[in-house]
Amino acid sequence: MQPSARLVRSLRLALAAALLLALPACAEQAGQNGIGQGRIVAIDVENAEITLDHGDIPGLMEAMTMPFPVSDPKLLEGLQVGQQVEFDLEHRGGMYTVKGIRPAAP
């Protein structure tokens, strides 16, 4: 049994409406930036990754300990496990990436 032309048209309109409603949520997540503060738990130079125990990052995430890729492995130079830092975080393509990192102000 073939669907009627009216049913197909209704389904297409419903799908288009759903996609239009979802776009703002997708745009919100793409390219969001934030600044966090925390303590370095681990540094993985080989995989260009840093694990941070951080506080809330408003608009991005709650406090937690998690690994983050860094945008440039050179960002890891001179850092030490246990060090308190402030970092710039970007959410793009479903990933959080550290774009900058520096010692936290005393």
Stockholm file with secondary structure:
# STOCKHOLM 1.0

chainA/1-106         MQPSARLVRSLRLALAAALLLALPACAEQAGQNGIGQGRIVAIDVENAEITLDHGDIPGLMEAMTMPFPVSDPKLLEGLQVGQQVEFDLEHRGGMYTVKGIRPAAP
#=GR chainA/1-106 SS CCCCHHHHHHHHHHHHHHHHHHHHHHHHHTTEEEEEEEEEEEEETTTTEEEEEECCBTTTBCSEEEEEEBSSGGGGTTCCTTCEEEEEEEEETTEEEEEEEEECCC
#=GC SS_cons         CCCCHHHHHHHHHHHHHHHHHHHHHHHHHTTEEEEEEEEEEEEETTTTEEEEEECCBTTTBCSEEEEEEBSSGGGGTTCCTTCEEEEEEEEETTEEEEEEEEECCC
//
